[in-house]
Amino acid sequence: MSVSKTVTAAGSGPCPEEGDACCVAYSGWVHDEGEDEDDGPVFDSSDSFTFRLGSASVIAGWSDVVRTMTVGEKCGCVIPADKAYGAKGNLRHGVPENSALGFDLELKTITPAAAADANALALAKLSQTFS
């Protein structure tokens, strides 16, 4: 099964590129293959979560979806188990093994990789100053 995406509100501008810092708002739940709507209780959500596109800090299915979005775009998506937590599941979030996940996502901002690198370096220097 592949990742499916349904755009619920259009965005504008370019899509993010590998290494860009992407800020998203999201809600996620365990998806029941036989249902069309949100299936169960939300296991995780955030109004502002930033990650590097293509990094291992998020499930592979997120990178697959977010790389096709533009700023302001909202979508619903279903991510199959092999692009989510797979055979291990995620006990911390209550996600059983081999579970497909549903998400509502909004791409809020894109910070190009070079600017994100400069920001990270500045923060690292600042934290050394206060160490």
C-alpha beads as a LAMMPS data file, in Angstrom:
LAMMPS data file: protein, C-alpha beads

131 atoms
130 bonds

1 atom types
1 bond types

-500.0 500.0 xlo xhi
-500.0 500.0 ylo yhi
-500.0 500.0 zlo zhi

Masses

1 110.0

Atoms # bond

1 1 1 0.000 0.000 0.000
2 1 1 1.288 3.474 -0.778
3 1 1 0.804 6.736 1.070
4 1 1 -2.466 8.456 0.155
5 1 1 -3.057 12.202 0.403
6 1 1 -6.210 14.303 0.072
7 1 1 -5.748 18.083 -0.102
8 1 1 -8.341 19.884 2.038
9 1 1 -6.996 23.444 1.574
10 1 1 -4.604 24.665 -1.114
11 1 1 -1.323 26.360 -0.271
12 1 1 1.031 28.395 -2.420
13 1 1 4.672 28.658 -3.382
14 1 1 7.276 25.975 -3.887
15 1 1 7.411 22.572 -2.243
16 1 1 10.181 21.991 0.313
17 1 1 13.441 20.392 -0.709
18 1 1 15.550 17.754 1.013
19 1 1 17.145 19.216 4.163
20 1 1 14.728 22.155 4.477
21 1 1 13.264 22.769 7.935
22 1 1 9.495 22.251 7.701
23 1 1 7.113 23.438 10.405
24 1 1 3.808 21.557 10.492
25 1 1 0.672 21.346 12.583
26 1 1 -0.699 17.820 12.835
27 1 1 -3.009 15.314 14.483
28 1 1 -2.461 11.563 14.150
29 1 1 -4.499 8.445 14.866
30 1 1 -4.375 4.718 14.164
31 1 1 -6.145 4.196 10.841
32 1 1 -8.614 1.346 10.382
33 1 1 -8.362 0.171 6.768
34 1 1 -12.130 -0.398 6.644
35 1 1 -13.052 3.157 7.662
36 1 1 -13.112 6.387 5.662
37 1 1 -13.076 8.838 8.567
38 1 1 -10.849 9.440 11.573
39 1 1 -10.733 6.111 13.322
40 1 1 -9.684 6.325 16.895
41 1 1 -8.468 8.744 19.472
42 1 1 -5.642 11.073 18.542
43 1 1 -2.334 9.552 19.708
44 1 1 -0.231 12.634 18.994
45 1 1 -0.701 16.236 17.861
46 1 1 1.072 19.578 17.743
47 1 1 0.352 23.106 16.561
48 1 1 4.013 23.660 15.708
49 1 1 6.504 20.864 15.041
50 1 1 9.674 21.474 12.999
51 1 1 11.780 18.776 11.344
52 1 1 14.299 18.481 8.524
53 1 1 12.776 16.989 5.384
54 1 1 14.366 13.612 4.683
55 1 1 15.777 13.215 8.187
56 1 1 15.257 10.153 10.337
57 1 1 13.507 12.276 12.980
58 1 1 10.069 11.528 11.493
59 1 1 8.426 8.489 9.928
60 1 1 9.188 8.020 6.216
61 1 1 5.560 8.582 5.229
62 1 1 5.668 12.118 6.605
63 1 1 8.606 13.029 4.373
64 1 1 6.755 11.478 1.407
65 1 1 3.698 13.664 2.055
66 1 1 5.324 16.923 3.197
67 1 1 7.700 17.051 0.206
68 1 1 4.578 17.392 -2.017
69 1 1 2.990 20.223 0.004
70 1 1 3.178 24.015 -0.282
71 1 1 3.004 26.545 2.570
72 1 1 -0.543 26.887 3.872
73 1 1 -1.656 23.580 2.387
74 1 1 -3.738 21.290 4.567
75 1 1 -4.271 17.625 3.843
76 1 1 -5.430 14.345 5.237
77 1 1 -3.239 11.339 4.619
78 1 1 -3.020 7.639 5.339
79 1 1 0.437 6.202 5.868
80 1 1 0.850 2.415 5.630
81 1 1 2.663 0.563 8.408
82 1 1 5.851 0.088 6.341
83 1 1 6.170 3.895 6.038
84 1 1 5.193 4.432 9.707
85 1 1 6.336 2.390 12.728
86 1 1 6.197 -1.018 11.006
87 1 1 6.365 -4.308 12.886
88 1 1 7.592 -2.642 16.087
89 1 1 4.722 -0.180 16.481
90 1 1 5.206 2.694 18.923
91 1 1 4.251 1.714 22.456
92 1 1 4.950 5.197 23.817
93 1 1 2.121 6.539 21.645
94 1 1 -0.077 3.449 21.870
95 1 1 0.389 2.505 18.205
96 1 1 0.156 -1.280 17.735
97 1 1 2.589 -3.116 15.471
98 1 1 1.834 -3.108 11.719
99 1 1 -0.620 -0.188 12.002
100 1 1 -1.478 2.253 9.265
101 1 1 -1.715 5.829 10.540
102 1 1 -4.003 8.701 9.593
103 1 1 -2.881 12.324 9.854
104 1 1 -4.263 15.774 9.299
105 1 1 -1.295 17.966 8.325
106 1 1 -0.775 21.656 7.644
107 1 1 2.540 22.939 6.277
108 1 1 3.068 26.220 8.123
109 1 1 6.570 27.302 7.050
110 1 1 9.602 26.180 5.056
111 1 1 13.082 27.355 6.022
112 1 1 15.619 26.559 3.282
113 1 1 18.384 24.194 4.363
114 1 1 21.140 26.849 4.251
115 1 1 19.180 29.219 6.496
116 1 1 18.207 26.360 8.825
117 1 1 21.898 25.382 9.075
118 1 1 22.861 28.980 9.919
119 1 1 20.124 29.140 12.580
120 1 1 21.284 25.848 14.118
121 1 1 24.890 27.061 14.207
122 1 1 23.882 30.343 15.857
123 1 1 21.857 28.472 18.484
124 1 1 24.753 26.120 19.178
125 1 1 27.125 29.066 19.678
126 1 1 24.589 30.780 21.937
127 1 1 24.158 27.664 24.077
128 1 1 27.958 27.385 24.456
129 1 1 28.015 30.963 25.714
130 1 1 25.608 30.074 28.526
131 1 1 27.178 26.699 29.387

Bonds

1 1 1 2
2 1 2 3
3 1 3 4
4 1 4 5
5 1 5 6
6 1 6 7
7 1 7 8
8 1 8 9
9 1 9 10
10 1 10 11
11 1 11 12
12 1 12 13
13 1 13 14
14 1 14 15
15 1 15 16
16 1 16 17
17 1 17 18
18 1 18 19
19 1 19 20
20 1 20 21
21 1 21 22
22 1 22 23
23 1 23 24
24 1 24 25
25 1 25 26
26 1 26 27
27 1 27 28
28 1 28 29
29 1 29 30
30 1 30 31
31 1 31 32
32 1 32 33
33 1 33 34
34 1 34 35
35 1 35 36
36 1 36 37
37 1 37 38
38 1 38 39
39 1 39 40
40 1 40 41
41 1 41 42
42 1 42 43
43 1 43 44
44 1 44 45
45 1 45 46
46 1 46 47
47 1 47 48
48 1 48 49
49 1 49 50
50 1 50 51
51 1 51 52
52 1 52 53
53 1 53 54
54 1 54 55
55 1 55 56
56 1 56 57
57 1 57 58
58 1 58 59
59 1 59 60
60 1 60 61
61 1 61 62
62 1 62 63
63 1 63 64
64 1 64 65
65 1 65 66
66 1 66 67
67 1 67 68
68 1 68 69
69 1 69 70
70 1 70 71
71 1 71 72
72 1 72 73
73 1 73 74
74 1 74 75
75 1 75 76
76 1 76 77
77 1 77 78
78 1 78 79
79 1 79 80
80 1 80 81
81 1 81 82
82 1 82 83
83 1 83 84
84 1 84 85
85 1 85 86
86 1 86 87
87 1 87 88
88 1 88 89
89 1 89 90
90 1 90 91
91 1 91 92
92 1 92 93
93 1 93 94
94 1 94 95
95 1 95 96
96 1 96 97
97 1 97 98
98 1 98 99
99 1 99 100
100 1 100 101
101 1 101 102
102 1 102 103
103 1 103 104
104 1 104 105
105 1 105 106
106 1 106 107
107 1 107 108
108 1 108 109
109 1 109 110
110 1 110 111
111 1 111 112
112 1 112 113
113 1 113 114
114 1 114 115
115 1 115 116
116 1 116 117
117 1 117 118
118 1 118 119
119 1 119 120
120 1 120 121
121 1 121 122
122 1 122 123
123 1 123 124
124 1 124 125
125 1 125 126
126 1 126 127
127 1 127 128
128 1 128 129
129 1 129 130
130 1 130 131
